[in-house]
Amino acid sequence: MNSVIFSLGSNQGNKSNYLEKALEEIDLRIGEISKKSFVYETEPIGFESNDSFLNACIEVKTILNPNEILAITQQIEIENGRSVKTLSGYTSRTLDIDIIFFNSLVLESETIQIPHPRYSERLFVLIPLCDIAPELKDPTNALTIKQLKDVCSDTSEMPKKIKPL
């Protein structure tokens, strides 16, 4: 059984509802959700928007491989109103599902990079990740999630804890 950690985010429409839909679809199509973080309200990073984000992290147990998971999460995003991701920059979105970790795998291909390439630079990922896996070690640098959070250079406003996921 594989362990996958996802970061979830939404800053358009009924954000809480989109996160709930993501949980339902991930549980149905990918595997059992074994851990859930709190939901945090965060400011957009990398682009301008008047709409704050709701962010959370989950751990899922699955028999699927990373490429299968990526295809499913992208389909879930599209089914929930997400425009196709582009390389041109960040935009507001109804739903964003990122694979942060897959077991202790380090993978870089044309379509996927694990661990997620920028997760350790983002408090909106590290803080909810600390809720579910503070002692998990990043396979690329052997630092725990808590250690990464403590040395993170992110200067954005501190994520605000809203509610359990």
ChimeraX commands (.cxc) that place a marker at each C-alpha (Angstrom):
marker #1 position 0.00,0.00,0.00 radius 0.5
marker #1 position 1.34,3.41,-0.98 radius 0.5
marker #1 position 1.11,6.58,1.07 radius 0.5
marker #1 position 0.39,9.80,-0.84 radius 0.5
marker #1 position 0.24,13.28,0.62 radius 0.5
marker #1 position -1.80,15.90,-1.20 radius 0.5
marker #1 position -2.15,19.63,-0.81 radius 0.5
marker #1 position -5.64,20.94,-1.60 radius 0.5
marker #1 position -6.58,24.52,-2.36 radius 0.5
marker #1 position -9.46,26.66,-3.61 radius 0.5
marker #1 position -10.04,30.41,-3.98 radius 0.5
marker #1 position -13.11,30.64,-6.22 radius 0.5
marker #1 position -16.78,30.00,-5.62 radius 0.5
marker #1 position -17.85,27.90,-2.65 radius 0.5
marker #1 position -14.30,27.05,-1.54 radius 0.5
marker #1 position -15.31,24.76,1.33 radius 0.5
marker #1 position -17.61,22.84,-0.98 radius 0.5
marker #1 position -14.82,22.34,-3.54 radius 0.5
marker #1 position -12.52,20.95,-0.84 radius 0.5
marker #1 position -15.29,18.57,0.30 radius 0.5
marker #1 position -15.87,17.43,-3.29 radius 0.5
marker #1 position -12.13,16.78,-3.63 radius 0.5
marker #1 position -12.18,14.62,-0.50 radius 0.5
marker #1 position -15.15,12.61,-1.78 radius 0.5
marker #1 position -13.62,12.03,-5.21 radius 0.5
marker #1 position -10.15,11.20,-3.88 radius 0.5
marker #1 position -11.66,8.69,-1.46 radius 0.5
marker #1 position -13.74,7.17,-4.26 radius 0.5
marker #1 position -11.14,7.09,-7.04 radius 0.5
marker #1 position -7.70,7.01,-5.40 radius 0.5
marker #1 position -7.88,5.48,-1.95 radius 0.5
marker #1 position -8.72,5.77,1.72 radius 0.5
marker #1 position -8.03,9.11,3.36 radius 0.5
marker #1 position -6.07,8.27,6.51 radius 0.5
marker #1 position -5.26,11.78,7.80 radius 0.5
marker #1 position -6.73,15.27,7.36 radius 0.5
marker #1 position -5.29,18.62,8.38 radius 0.5
marker #1 position -7.17,21.68,9.48 radius 0.5
marker #1 position -8.34,24.08,6.79 radius 0.5
marker #1 position -6.35,27.32,6.61 radius 0.5
marker #1 position -7.20,30.63,5.00 radius 0.5
marker #1 position -4.25,32.04,3.06 radius 0.5
marker #1 position -3.45,34.88,0.72 radius 0.5
marker #1 position -2.69,34.19,-2.95 radius 0.5
marker #1 position 1.02,33.81,-3.72 radius 0.5
marker #1 position 2.55,34.52,-7.10 radius 0.5
marker #1 position -0.44,36.43,-8.51 radius 0.5
marker #1 position -2.95,39.14,-7.61 radius 0.5
marker #1 position -6.45,38.21,-6.48 radius 0.5
marker #1 position -9.03,39.63,-4.09 radius 0.5
marker #1 position -10.02,36.09,-3.13 radius 0.5
marker #1 position -8.19,34.29,-0.34 radius 0.5
marker #1 position -7.50,30.57,-0.53 radius 0.5
marker #1 position -8.63,27.72,1.65 radius 0.5
marker #1 position -5.80,25.16,1.92 radius 0.5
marker #1 position -5.44,21.77,3.57 radius 0.5
marker #1 position -3.39,18.56,3.36 radius 0.5
marker #1 position -4.44,14.93,3.43 radius 0.5
marker #1 position -2.73,11.55,3.48 radius 0.5
marker #1 position -4.19,8.77,1.32 radius 0.5
marker #1 position -3.47,5.05,1.20 radius 0.5
marker #1 position -3.62,3.70,-2.35 radius 0.5
marker #1 position -2.53,0.93,-4.69 radius 0.5
marker #1 position -2.18,3.38,-7.60 radius 0.5
marker #1 position 1.08,4.72,-9.01 radius 0.5
marker #1 position 2.00,8.44,-9.30 radius 0.5
marker #1 position 1.04,8.81,-12.97 radius 0.5
marker #1 position -2.37,7.21,-12.39 radius 0.5
marker #1 position -2.91,9.51,-9.42 radius 0.5
marker #1 position -1.90,12.60,-11.40 radius 0.5
marker #1 position -4.35,11.77,-14.19 radius 0.5
marker #1 position -7.19,11.28,-11.70 radius 0.5
marker #1 position -6.47,14.47,-9.74 radius 0.5
marker #1 position -6.31,16.52,-12.93 radius 0.5
marker #1 position -9.67,15.05,-13.99 radius 0.5
marker #1 position -11.19,15.88,-10.58 radius 0.5
marker #1 position -9.95,19.47,-10.91 radius 0.5
marker #1 position -11.48,19.83,-14.39 radius 0.5
marker #1 position -14.79,18.27,-13.29 radius 0.5
marker #1 position -14.93,20.92,-10.56 radius 0.5
marker #1 position -14.48,23.86,-12.92 radius 0.5
marker #1 position -10.71,24.16,-13.01 radius 0.5
marker #1 position -9.25,25.50,-16.23 radius 0.5
marker #1 position -6.45,23.40,-17.70 radius 0.5
marker #1 position -3.16,24.25,-15.96 radius 0.5
marker #1 position -0.69,26.26,-17.98 radius 0.5
marker #1 position 2.95,27.13,-17.56 radius 0.5
marker #1 position 2.20,30.84,-17.99 radius 0.5
marker #1 position 1.66,31.50,-14.29 radius 0.5
marker #1 position -0.69,31.21,-11.36 radius 0.5
marker #1 position -4.37,32.10,-11.50 radius 0.5
marker #1 position -7.43,31.84,-9.29 radius 0.5
marker #1 position -8.92,28.36,-9.27 radius 0.5
marker #1 position -11.91,26.43,-8.05 radius 0.5
marker #1 position -9.76,23.48,-7.05 radius 0.5
marker #1 position -6.06,22.67,-6.96 radius 0.5
marker #1 position -4.81,19.21,-5.99 radius 0.5
marker #1 position -1.03,18.75,-5.77 radius 0.5
marker #1 position 0.88,15.56,-5.02 radius 0.5
marker #1 position 3.44,16.54,-2.38 radius 0.5
marker #1 position 4.85,13.10,-1.49 radius 0.5
marker #1 position 4.47,9.53,-2.73 radius 0.5
marker #1 position 6.05,7.24,-0.13 radius 0.5
marker #1 position 9.71,8.35,-0.05 radius 0.5
marker #1 position 9.95,8.44,-3.84 radius 0.5
marker #1 position 11.99,11.07,-5.66 radius 0.5
marker #1 position 10.73,11.38,-9.23 radius 0.5
marker #1 position 11.24,13.91,-11.99 radius 0.5
marker #1 position 9.69,13.47,-15.42 radius 0.5
marker #1 position 8.13,15.67,-18.09 radius 0.5
marker #1 position 4.74,15.41,-16.38 radius 0.5
marker #1 position 5.37,15.03,-12.66 radius 0.5
marker #1 position 7.88,15.93,-9.97 radius 0.5
marker #1 position 7.83,14.33,-6.51 radius 0.5
marker #1 position 8.31,15.73,-3.94 radius 0.5
marker #1 position 6.43,18.76,-5.25 radius 0.5
marker #1 position 9.15,21.22,-6.34 radius 0.5
marker #1 position 8.03,24.27,-4.34 radius 0.5
marker #1 position 6.17,22.85,-1.35 radius 0.5
marker #1 position 9.00,23.62,1.10 radius 0.5
marker #1 position 8.86,27.32,0.15 radius 0.5
marker #1 position 5.17,27.67,1.03 radius 0.5
marker #1 position 3.74,28.04,4.50 radius 0.5
marker #1 position 0.26,27.34,3.10 radius 0.5
marker #1 position 1.49,23.78,2.45 radius 0.5
marker #1 position 3.92,23.31,5.35 radius 0.5
marker #1 position 1.55,24.39,8.13 radius 0.5
marker #1 position -1.30,22.00,7.23 radius 0.5
marker #1 position 1.31,19.35,6.47 radius 0.5
marker #1 position 2.58,19.74,10.04 radius 0.5
marker #1 position -0.94,18.88,11.24 radius 0.5
marker #1 position -0.70,15.40,9.71 radius 0.5
marker #1 position 3.01,14.57,9.38 radius 0.5
marker #1 position 5.37,16.87,11.33 radius 0.5
marker #1 position 8.08,14.21,11.63 radius 0.5
marker #1 position 7.90,13.03,8.01 radius 0.5
marker #1 position 11.31,13.45,6.37 radius 0.5
marker #1 position 11.73,14.95,2.94 radius 0.5
marker #1 position 13.58,12.30,0.89 radius 0.5
marker #1 position 15.68,14.95,-0.88 radius 0.5
marker #1 position 17.19,16.63,2.18 radius 0.5
marker #1 position 16.30,14.46,5.23 radius 0.5
marker #1 position 14.69,17.42,7.04 radius 0.5
marker #1 position 11.37,16.89,8.77 radius 0.5
marker #1 position 8.31,18.87,7.77 radius 0.5
marker #1 position 8.50,20.71,11.10 radius 0.5
marker #1 position 12.15,21.62,10.45 radius 0.5
marker #1 position 11.29,22.82,6.94 radius 0.5
marker #1 position 8.46,24.95,8.34 radius 0.5
marker #1 position 10.78,26.47,10.93 radius 0.5
marker #1 position 13.34,27.54,8.29 radius 0.5
marker #1 position 10.87,28.46,5.53 radius 0.5
marker #1 position 11.63,31.81,3.91 radius 0.5
marker #1 position 7.99,32.46,2.95 radius 0.5
marker #1 position 7.18,36.04,4.03 radius 0.5
marker #1 position 3.48,35.92,3.18 radius 0.5
marker #1 position 0.87,36.43,5.86 radius 0.5
marker #1 position 0.69,33.48,8.27 radius 0.5
marker #1 position -2.09,31.03,7.32 radius 0.5
marker #1 position -5.14,31.36,9.58 radius 0.5
marker #1 position -6.60,28.12,10.98 radius 0.5
marker #1 position -10.32,27.99,10.12 radius 0.5
marker #1 position -11.74,24.53,10.93 radius 0.5
marker #1 position -11.07,20.79,10.71 radius 0.5
marker #1 position -11.22,19.41,7.18 radius 0.5
marker link #1:1,2 radius 0.2
marker link #1:2,3 radius 0.2
marker link #1:3,4 radius 0.2
marker link #1:4,5 radius 0.2
marker link #1:5,6 radius 0.2
marker link #1:6,7 radius 0.2
marker link #1:7,8 radius 0.2
marker link #1:8,9 radius 0.2
marker link #1:9,10 radius 0.2
marker link #1:10,11 radius 0.2
marker link #1:11,12 radius 0.2
marker link #1:12,13 radius 0.2
marker link #1:13,14 radius 0.2
marker link #1:14,15 radius 0.2
marker link #1:15,16 radius 0.2
marker link #1:16,17 radius 0.2
marker link #1:17,18 radius 0.2
marker link #1:18,19 radius 0.2
marker link #1:19,20 radius 0.2
marker link #1:20,21 radius 0.2
marker link #1:21,22 radius 0.2
marker link #1:22,23 radius 0.2
marker link #1:23,24 radius 0.2
marker link #1:24,25 radius 0.2
marker link #1:25,26 radius 0.2
marker link #1:26,27 radius 0.2
marker link #1:27,28 radius 0.2
marker link #1:28,29 radius 0.2
marker link #1:29,30 radius 0.2
marker link #1:30,31 radius 0.2
marker link #1:31,32 radius 0.2
marker link #1:32,33 radius 0.2
marker link #1:33,34 radius 0.2
marker link #1:34,35 radius 0.2
marker link #1:35,36 radius 0.2
marker link #1:36,37 radius 0.2
marker link #1:37,38 radius 0.2
marker link #1:38,39 radius 0.2
marker link #1:39,40 radius 0.2
marker link #1:40,41 radius 0.2
marker link #1:41,42 radius 0.2
marker link #1:42,43 radius 0.2
marker link #1:43,44 radius 0.2
marker link #1:44,45 radius 0.2
marker link #1:45,46 radius 0.2
marker link #1:46,47 radius 0.2
marker link #1:47,48 radius 0.2
marker link #1:48,49 radius 0.2
marker link #1:49,50 radius 0.2
marker link #1:50,51 radius 0.2
marker link #1:51,52 radius 0.2
marker link #1:52,53 radius 0.2
marker link #1:53,54 radius 0.2
marker link #1:54,55 radius 0.2
marker link #1:55,56 radius 0.2
marker link #1:56,57 radius 0.2
marker link #1:57,58 radius 0.2
marker link #1:58,59 radius 0.2
marker link #1:59,60 radius 0.2
marker link #1:60,61 radius 0.2
marker link #1:61,62 radius 0.2
marker link #1:62,63 radius 0.2
marker link #1:63,64 radius 0.2
marker link #1:64,65 radius 0.2
marker link #1:65,66 radius 0.2
marker link #1:66,67 radius 0.2
marker link #1:67,68 radius 0.2
marker link #1:68,69 radius 0.2
marker link #1:69,70 radius 0.2
marker link #1:70,71 radius 0.2
marker link #1:71,72 radius 0.2
marker link #1:72,73 radius 0.2
marker link #1:73,74 radius 0.2
marker link #1:74,75 radius 0.2
marker link #1:75,76 radius 0.2
marker link #1:76,77 radius 0.2
marker link #1:77,78 radius 0.2
marker link #1:78,79 radius 0.2
marker link #1:79,80 radius 0.2
marker link #1:80,81 radius 0.2
marker link #1:81,82 radius 0.2
marker link #1:82,83 radius 0.2
marker link #1:83,84 radius 0.2
marker link #1:84,85 radius 0.2
marker link #1:85,86 radius 0.2
marker link #1:86,87 radius 0.2
marker link #1:87,88 radius 0.2
marker link #1:88,89 radius 0.2
marker link #1:89,90 radius 0.2
marker link #1:90,91 radius 0.2
marker link #1:91,92 radius 0.2
marker link #1:92,93 radius 0.2
marker link #1:93,94 radius 0.2
marker link #1:94,95 radius 0.2
marker link #1:95,96 radius 0.2
marker link #1:96,97 radius 0.2
marker link #1:97,98 radius 0.2
marker link #1:98,99 radius 0.2
marker link #1:99,100 radius 0.2
marker link #1:100,101 radius 0.2
marker link #1:101,102 radius 0.2
marker link #1:102,103 radius 0.2
marker link #1:103,104 radius 0.2
marker link #1:104,105 radius 0.2
marker link #1:105,106 radius 0.2
marker link #1:106,107 radius 0.2
marker link #1:107,108 radius 0.2
marker link #1:108,109 radius 0.2
marker link #1:109,110 radius 0.2
marker link #1:110,111 radius 0.2
marker link #1:111,112 radius 0.2
marker link #1:112,113 radius 0.2
marker link #1:113,114 radius 0.2
marker link #1:114,115 radius 0.2
marker link #1:115,116 radius 0.2
marker link #1:116,117 radius 0.2
marker link #1:117,118 radius 0.2
marker link #1:118,119 radius 0.2
marker link #1:119,120 radius 0.2
marker link #1:120,121 radius 0.2
marker link #1:121,122 radius 0.2
marker link #1:122,123 radius 0.2
marker link #1:123,124 radius 0.2
marker link #1:124,125 radius 0.2
marker link #1:125,126 radius 0.2
marker link #1:126,127 radius 0.2
marker link #1:127,128 radius 0.2
marker link #1:128,129 radius 0.2
marker link #1:129,130 radius 0.2
marker link #1:130,131 radius 0.2
marker link #1:131,132 radius 0.2
marker link #1:132,133 radius 0.2
marker link #1:133,134 radius 0.2
marker link #1:134,135 radius 0.2
marker link #1:135,136 radius 0.2
marker link #1:136,137 radius 0.2
marker link #1:137,138 radius 0.2
marker link #1:138,139 radius 0.2
marker link #1:139,140 radius 0.2
marker link #1:140,141 radius 0.2
marker link #1:141,142 radius 0.2
marker link #1:142,143 radius 0.2
marker link #1:143,144 radius 0.2
marker link #1:144,145 radius 0.2
marker link #1:145,146 radius 0.2
marker link #1:146,147 radius 0.2
marker link #1:147,148 radius 0.2
marker link #1:148,149 radius 0.2
marker link #1:149,150 radius 0.2
marker link #1:150,151 radius 0.2
marker link #1:151,152 radius 0.2
marker link #1:152,153 radius 0.2
marker link #1:153,154 radius 0.2
marker link #1:154,155 radius 0.2
marker link #1:155,156 radius 0.2
marker link #1:156,157 radius 0.2
marker link #1:157,158 radius 0.2
marker link #1:158,159 radius 0.2
marker link #1:159,160 radius 0.2
marker link #1:160,161 radius 0.2
marker link #1:161,162 radius 0.2
marker link #1:162,163 radius 0.2
marker link #1:163,164 radius 0.2
marker link #1:164,165 radius 0.2
view
